[in-house]
Amino acid sequence: MRIRNRAVFMFLVFGFPTIVSVGQTLGQDSDTNRQIISLMARKKTGDYDNYTNAAFNFRLGVNGNDAVRNPRNEWDLLYGSISLNGDRDWFTVAFGRGDRSRIKELGELNWTDHIEIPVLPACSEEDDSCTRVMFPSRSSGKSFTEVNAHVARAAIGRMYLVHKKNRDADFYALFRVEALEPNETCRISWKLIPSPEQ
């Protein structure tokens, strides 16, 4: 009886444990391990480049000056570096130089929803769509995001899954756009999650 009471107490205090595997869902019933970060759309003119405020490292949980001071910093997510007809509200994950990372929009979701976590395979070495930004031909009938596995459109209330994969890292992160000032700033809530591949 004492063990059962302790389990109930742990559930009430810490929330339902997160379990992720293929074919299961992620239930985020508490704020544990979730963090908030603001990103500025990347702007580069002359000597000015706000790259450090547009880029984000999930493992370190930092950007801006905090990221610059960390020698292990490399970007995982970048906001506003692509402009399509003046629209800079795009996310990219690291690509090129052996980085095979991918991003996928999961739809309009809240953290309290049961979130389907799909396996998001890293781009293969033969797939050149993860090494550069490509524009689909009109005849292909494909959208910009269909030919760029490392690009997603930023939109308020949308949830995104990132699979970071390179020679030094292999992990999953989940984030949600909480606020967006078009072409200027984007605030996301995020957390690292267990890989659904295991």
C-alpha positions, 0 to 999 in steps of 0.5 A: 500500500505504501508503494502504491501511495508513493506512485500516486504521489510521484504521478501527481508531483512529476506528471505522467512519464513520457514514453515514446516508441514506434506507433505510440503517442507522446502525452505532455501533461506537464511543463517538465523539461520544456523550455522557451527561446526566442529567435530573430529572423536572420538578417545580413547586410554589410557588416551586420549579421544577427546569425547567433540570434537566428540560430539555436542549439537544442542540446545546449539550449542557447542562442545569442551571446551565450551560444558564441561563448560555448566552443561546442556550439553548432546550430541545429535550427535556423529561423529566417535564413530563407526568403521566398518572395519576401517571406522569411518565416521559414525554419531550416535544420543544419545541412551539408558537410555530413549533416543529414538532419530533417524537420517535419511539421506535425500540424496544429497541436498543443503540448497537452495533446497526444502527439504522434511521434513518427520515425523521421529517417535522416537523409541518406548520403545519396539524397542531395535534397538535404545538402542545399535548398532546391526549388521544385519545377512547376511541372513536378507539382511538388511544394517547396517543403516536399523537395526540401526535407530540411525546411519547414514553414513557421506558423503559430500553434504548429508543432515540429519534429527535428531529427538531428543527425551528423557524425557527432549527434543523433537525437530528436527534438520537438518544438511548437511556435508560441508567437510569431512576428512575421519576418522578425521574431519567433518564440518557440517552446521545445524539448528533447525527446527519446528517439521513436526508433528505439 
